[in-house]
């Protein structure tokens, strides 16, 4: 994806499709994980949200989000179509780079 290519171009080390947390025999998979900054980026399709107006997560995904945060991860929940908006990936990576530096 565009985001993964830009992470690579900027020499940001990341992992894809990893399980950073096992909770009560459930493995919660992360789309993109930047381990050294304990940051997870989730690229979410519309099924992740109760509606696409305010992007409130469905219960399962909210529980996952909260558990990851409680375990010290920063979790960025990104609606998939945002990745294709002009300037979005650039702004997202600037935010991440500020946190990484």
ZIQUIDA-V137871 format. One line per field, one symbol per residue. ss: DSSP state (H for helix, E for strand, L for the rest). phi: phi as a letter, one per 30 degrees, with the letter a starting at -180 (. if undefined). burial: + if it has 16 or more other ideal C-beta (glycine too) atoms within 10 Angstrom, else -. A space follows every 50 residues. Layout:
ss = ???
phi = ???
burial = ???
//
This chain:
ss = LHHHHHHHHLLLLLEEEEEEEEELLEEEEEEEEEHHHLEEEEEELHHHEL LLLLLLELHHHHHHHHHHHHLLLEEEEEEHHHHHLLLHHHHHHHHHHHHH L
phi = .eddddddechcdbbchccdbcbhicccdcdbbcddchcbccccddddcd accchdddeedddeedddddcjccccccdeddecdeiddedddddddddd d
burial = --++--+----+-+---+-++------+-+++++--+-++++++---++- ------+---+--++-++----+-+++++---+-----+--++--+---- -
//
